[in-house]
Every structure is written in C-alpha cells, then in structure tokens.
C-alpha cells in the first residue's frame, strides 16, 4: 500500500502542475495512473479527499481479500506544512 500511495501521490503532484497551483480537480479517477485498487488481486481500496489549493488526502483501506479486516487504513496527507502518514487498525503504528 505504501508504494501505491507513493505512485498516486506522484500522479497528484503532476496533476497539480497541469492545473496550475491547485489540487482541486485532481481525483483518483482522473489521474495519469490507474487506480491501484482496481488491479487484479488488489488488497486495498484507494480514495482521495480534502482537495484544496494547498493539499489533499489519499487513503488506502484494507479490503477483506486473504483475511483482511476491511477497515484498517493508511492515510497520506499533503498540506502546506508537509506530508504526514497515519494508520488505523492493523496499521496504527505507521507514521
């Protein structure tokens, strides 16, 4: 999930450059990479939110494939202050 979050983040940053000076309009569905959650055998669903001129959030939620709990998440947040990561459930130790 961390590698996929990095790929999506890179695509969001390229979107930011194409839509000068804003992340508004940069959605998981219109980036220049495929949503990693739609890949065969994917273990996470990916979503985006909180897009603004200065930031966004990308969330990976573990699905129930191969015993996943369907609720644990890893969140990457980009803001004017920088990038932070956080986890819930099985991923609570991610920072």
Buried (B, 14 or more C-beta within 10 A) or exposed (E): BEEBBEBBBEBBEEBBEEEEEEBEEBBBEEBEEEBBBEEEEBBBBBBBEEBEEEBBBBBBBBBEEEEBEEEBBBBBBBEEEEEEBBBBBBBEEBE
